[in-house]
Amino acid sequence: MNLEQETKFIMNKYNISANKNYGQNFLIDEFTIKEIVNKAEVSKEDLIIEIGPGLGNLTSLLLETAGKVICIELDKKMIDLLNNRFSLYNNFELINNDILKVNLHEIINQNSNFKSVKVVANLPYYITTPIIMKLLENKLNLKSITVMVQKEVALRLAEKPGGKETGSITYSINYYTNPEIILYVSKECFIPSPKVDSAVLKLNLLNKPKVDVQDEKLFFKIIKTAFLQKRKTLINSLSNNGIENKETLEKILNKLNINPKIRAEELSLEDFANITNLLF
């Protein structure tokens, strides 16, 4: 029985269909699953946090490879299925909760015997960004985050600041991590098939951010504000949304030898850091 047949069998046995409200698409491609685990460099020394395991197709290989796997699943329909499927594994733990409400610091502290902690997941596409930003902003003791996301989103997240796919989140990702796309995945690799192709993104967390800022909160506020009116110049975007007046902003840009007519997506991470430190 191949993975697609096994998946259909499990769905029939437990009378389960993909829940659109939870953004469920079940991964049925064995090569992709092996590549995710391989590229995430999962070992017996690792604690793995899997978000949204669904039917457990990825979980199965993670349990064989990792020291321990903690699955966080919101859908109550999956709980009995997952507990039954992995009842023989003593390195399996399941939490029925919303990942955005879970205290991950507590979970990690309770499992401090592992050498490293990694997140590996096929994320629901509708909530990808909030999940990733929670993992980064909470400053968890993570070594890496390896996640399946919508291809278009992966390109934006993995872009270098100033590249053609740059968005405000690009700067956040590059502030905390070294991002890389490790695999592109066809929509045919899922049941049911989503409308778009996917990509596996690996975020290697840094020991410290790439740039020094005196006020991190202000730094991210400036970046988000700069992208509110993306077609306008940086000065207009920041002044129109209450960051500072045009005269002061122009003086700062001149001091940093930045063209006053520049747009947000043309700036580097260092440029935003320097602007923040002069505004602080």
N, C-alpha and C positions, 0 to 999 in steps of 0.2 A: 504493500500500500504506500503510494507516494504521499507527500505532504498535502497536496490539494485534496486527495481522496480522504485522508485522515481528518482534515479540517472540516470537510462536508459531513463526515460521519459524526464528529463531535457536535457540530451544529445541530444535526438531526436528533442525536441522542438527548441533548439538553434543551431541544426546542428553542434554539437561539438564532436570531438574525441580527445583522449589523445595525446598531442604533445610530441613526444620523445625528441625534442630539449630542452624542458623545464623540462624533467624528470617527466612528469605527470602520476600519478597512483592515481585514485580516491578511497578514503577510503569508504567502504560500510558496515562496521561492527559496529552496534550500541553499542555493549558492549565495543569495543575498544574506541570509541569516548567518551562514558561516563567515562571510566577509565582514559583517558587522562585528561579530565576536572576535575575529582575528585582528581587525584594524583597531578595535578598542583595547587590544592587548590584554585580554582578560586572563587572569591566572588564579591559582588557589590562594594567593596572598591577598586577593582583592575582595572587598565588600562591594557588591553591585546593587545599585538602586535602579529598579526598572519601573518606569512610569507608564501606566496603562497597558499591562500585559495582555489584556483581551483573552484570547483562547489559550495563550501560553506557548505559541510556536517558537518565539524567540527565547522565552523563559527556559524551555527544555534544554537548549544547548548551553545557556548561561549556567544552569545548575550543574551541568557536567564539567564545566570549565572553571567556575569561580569558587572562592572559599564559601561565600554565602550570597544569596540573592534575596533582597527585600523588594517585594512587588507592591506597588501602590495603585489600587484599582478602585475607581469610583462606581462602576456599574455593579450593582448588587447581584445581577443575574450571573455574573462571572465567578462569584465567590465559591459556591459549591463545586463548580466545574474545576476551578484551579486547585482547590484543596483536595479534591478526589484525584485529579491527574497527577499531582506531585506529592501525594501522601507518604510515599516511601523515601522521600528526600529529607534528610535531617538538616540541610542547609537552606531550606526554603521557609520564608516568612511572608505572610500576606496581610496587608493593611487595607481595609475598605474605607477609603476616604478620598477627598479632593486634594490633589497634590498642592494646590495653592493654600490649603489650610493646615497641612501637615508640618509639624515642627521637625525639620530635617536636622537641625543642630542636635536635638535630643537623640534622634535615631543614630546619628554618627557617633556621638559620645558614648552611647550604650554598646557600640560595636568597635571600640577603640583598639581591639586586639589585632585588627587587620592592618597590613602595611599601607594600603591605599584604598581610597573610595572613588568609585567611578559610576557615573550615570550612563546607562545604556537603555535606549527606548525608541519605540516607534510612536512618535508624538501625535496626538490629535491635531489636525491642521488648524482648526479654528482657534486654538489656544496656545499655539507654538510660542509666540513671542512672550506672553506673560510668564510661561513656565521657565523659559530660558533666562529671562531677566530675574526671576526669583532666585534661581540657582546661582546667578552671578552676584546680584546685589546683596544677598544674604551672607556673602563671604564665607561660604562653607569650605570645609577642608576637603576639596575635591581635586583629584589629579586630572580628570578629563570628563568631558560630556560628549557622548557619541549618540547622535539622534537622527532618525529619519524624519525629514520635513519636506514640504512642498518644494519642488525644484526652484521655482522663482524666489522663494524665501531664502533658500540655501545660498543662491547666488548673491543676494543682498547681504546676508550675514557673513559670508566668506570674502566679500569684496575688500579691497584695501581702500582706506579713506582717499577720496579724490578720484576713484574709478567710476566707470559709467553706471554701475549698479548701486552706487553709494546712496544710503538713506541714513537717517539719524541713528538707527540701531547699529549700523556698521561701525560707528565710532565707539559705542558701548562695548560691542563684541571685541574690537581690537584693543580697547583699553584693558580688558581683563584677560584676554586669551590670544593664542595664535590659532586662528581658524583654518580649516582645510576641508574641502569636499573630497571624500574618499571613494564615493561610488554614486553613480546615477542609476536609478531604478525605474523601470517601466511600470506604467499603471496596470499592465497585465499581470503583475506579480502579486496582486491582491484580490481578495474576495470580500465584498464586491469591488470591481475596478473603480477607482476614483476618476474624476474628470481630467486630472493632471498627472504628469510624471513627478517622481520624487527624487530626492538625493539624500545621501547619508553624510551628515556634517559632523566633523570631529573638532571639538574645542579643547585645546590643550591649555589648561589654566597656568597663568604666570605666577611666580612667587610674589611679585609686586607689579603694579600697573606699569605700562610702558612709558607714561609721562608723569611728572610730578605736578600736582595741582594743590593750591592752598585751601581750596574749598570744593570738594567733590560734588556737593549738591548743586552749587552754582555752575560748575563745569557742565553737568548734564542738563541743567536748566537752559543754559546758553545754547547748547547743541540742539535740544528739542525746539526751542524758540526759533532758531535760525532756519529750521526746516518747515516751520508753519506756513511760510510764504516762500516756497522754494524758487519760484520764478523771479522773485525780487532780489536785489542785492543784499548782502549780509547786513549792511548798515540799516537799510530800510526794514528788514525783517526784525532785527533786534530793537530798533527804536520804535517801530509801530506796535510792538508787543511789550513795551515797558521795561526793557532791560537797562537802557541808558539813552541819553539824547544823542542826536546825530553828531554834534560837534565833538563831544567826548570820544565817541566811537571812531570818528575819523582821525583824531589825534593818536589814538591807540594803534590803529592800523598803520598809520604813517610811521610811527615809532618802530613797528615790527616789520616795516618794509613790505606790507601787504597792500595790494591794489584796493583802494576804497570801493571799487565797483565789482569786487569779487562776489561770487555766490557761494552759499553754504557748502555745496557738494564739492567745491574746488579746494577747500581747506584741508590741511593735514591734521592729524591728531595733535601734533605739536603746536600748530597754529591756534587751535581751540584752547589748548592748555595755557599758552602765552597770553591770549586775550583774557582768559579767566583770571590769571594771576595779576594782570594789570587792573582789572575791574574790582578785584577783591578788596 
